[in-house]
Amino acid sequence: MPAGELDRVERMLLLHLLEHHGQQVRFEASQWVTEFGIVRQFSAEPSDAIRRALRALEMGRLIYRRTQYVVGYSEPKHVFSLTPTGHRKAVELREASTAEPNAAEDAPARPAHGRRTLSPDHATEPPTGTEPTV
């Protein structure tokens, strides 16, 4: 999905899920990755706009929904997570938002912040953790 197709709410949701990506453990997830928690986090936005954006991201295969136990709830809830493609898109959005306006227009040929690229045989591995903050 090209970056131009993502609206403001979808970009906010991707960045939110990236921020809470490391807080999901094997058996219990954070309340902030449930639909209720996301709607509560973005209370200034209309809840129907949040729900539409979640569905659009899910249909675009940038996020997926699964049922998991959530901290503070006795029953499993639906939680949202980034797919590998969604994770890459969220990292790109985060880097573009922290870059200067001129740097964002000129797409650099090399990785940002001096990071090394992975060799082709490692390109299909899912991310193992959250990206370090610089």
C-alpha positions in Angstrom: 0.0 0.0 0.0 1.7 3.3 -1.1 2.2 5.9 1.6 -0.1 8.3 -0.2 -3.0 6.0 0.4 -2.8 6.1 4.2 -4.8 8.9 5.8 -3.9 10.7 9.0 -5.8 8.4 11.3 -4.2 5.3 9.8 -0.7 6.8 10.1 -1.5 7.6 13.8 -2.7 4.0 14.4 0.4 2.5 12.8 2.7 4.7 15.0 0.6 3.8 18.1 0.9 0.1 17.4 4.6 0.5 16.8 5.0 2.3 20.1 3.1 -0.5 21.9 4.7 -3.3 19.9 7.2 -4.4 22.6 4.6 -4.5 25.3 2.9 -7.6 24.0 4.1 -10.7 25.7 3.3 -14.3 24.8 0.2 -14.7 27.0 -1.0 -11.2 27.9 -1.1 -8.0 25.8 -1.4 -4.4 26.9 -4.9 -2.8 27.0 -3.6 -0.2 24.6 -3.7 -2.6 21.7 -7.4 -3.5 22.1 -10.0 -1.6 20.1 -11.4 -0.1 23.3 -7.9 1.0 24.4 -7.1 2.5 21.0 -10.4 4.4 20.9 -9.7 5.7 24.4 -6.1 6.7 23.5 -7.4 8.8 20.6 -10.5 10.2 22.3 -10.2 13.4 20.3 -10.9 11.5 17.1 -14.4 10.1 16.3 -14.6 6.5 17.3 -16.1 5.5 14.0 -13.1 7.0 12.2 -10.8 5.0 14.4 -12.8 1.8 13.7 -12.8 2.4 9.9 -9.1 3.0 9.9 -8.5 -0.2 11.9 -10.5 -2.1 9.3 -8.8 -0.5 6.4 -5.4 -1.3 7.8 -6.5 -4.9 8.5 -7.8 -5.2 4.9 -4.5 -3.7 3.6 -2.7 -6.4 5.7 -0.7 -3.8 7.6 -2.2 -5.0 10.9 -3.9 -8.2 12.1 -6.4 -9.0 14.8 -6.2 -11.9 17.2 -7.8 -13.0 20.4 -5.5 -12.9 23.4 -5.6 -12.3 27.1 -5.2 -8.7 28.1 -3.7 -7.4 31.3 -6.6 -6.4 33.6 -9.3 -8.4 31.9 -10.5 -11.9 32.9 -11.6 -12.9 29.4 -9.6 -12.8 26.1 -10.1 -9.7 24.0 -9.3 -8.9 20.3 -5.9 -7.2 20.1 -4.3 -5.6 17.1 -0.7 -6.2 16.0 1.5 -5.0 13.2 2.3 -7.4 10.4 5.9 -7.4 9.1 4.8 -5.1 6.3 3.0 -2.9 8.7 6.0 -2.8 11.0 8.2 -1.6 8.1 5.6 1.0 7.1 5.3 2.3 10.7 9.1 2.5 11.0 9.2 4.5 7.7 6.5 6.8 9.0 8.3 7.3 12.3 11.6 8.1 10.5 9.9 10.4 8.1 8.2 12.3 10.9 11.4 12.8 12.8 13.4 13.8 9.6 13.6 17.3 8.4 11.1 18.4 5.7 13.9 18.6 3.0 15.3 15.2 3.9 11.8 13.6 3.7 11.4 14.9 0.1 14.8 13.6 -1.0 14.5 9.8 -0.5 18.0 8.7 0.6 19.5 5.8 -1.2 21.2 4.6 2.0 19.5 3.6 5.3 18.7 6.3 7.7 20.8 6.9 10.9 23.7 4.8 9.5 21.9 1.5 10.0 23.2 -1.4 7.9 20.9 -3.2 5.6 20.3 -6.9 6.1 21.7 -9.4 3.6 19.1 -10.8 1.2 19.0 -14.2 3.1 17.8 -12.3 6.3 15.3 -10.1 4.5 12.3 -12.4 5.3 12.9 -12.7 9.0 10.3 -11.0 11.2 11.6 -8.3 13.5 12.7 -9.7 16.9 12.2 -6.6 19.0 11.5 -2.9 19.0 13.7 -0.5 17.1 16.1 1.4 19.3 15.4 5.0 19.8 18.0 7.4 18.6 
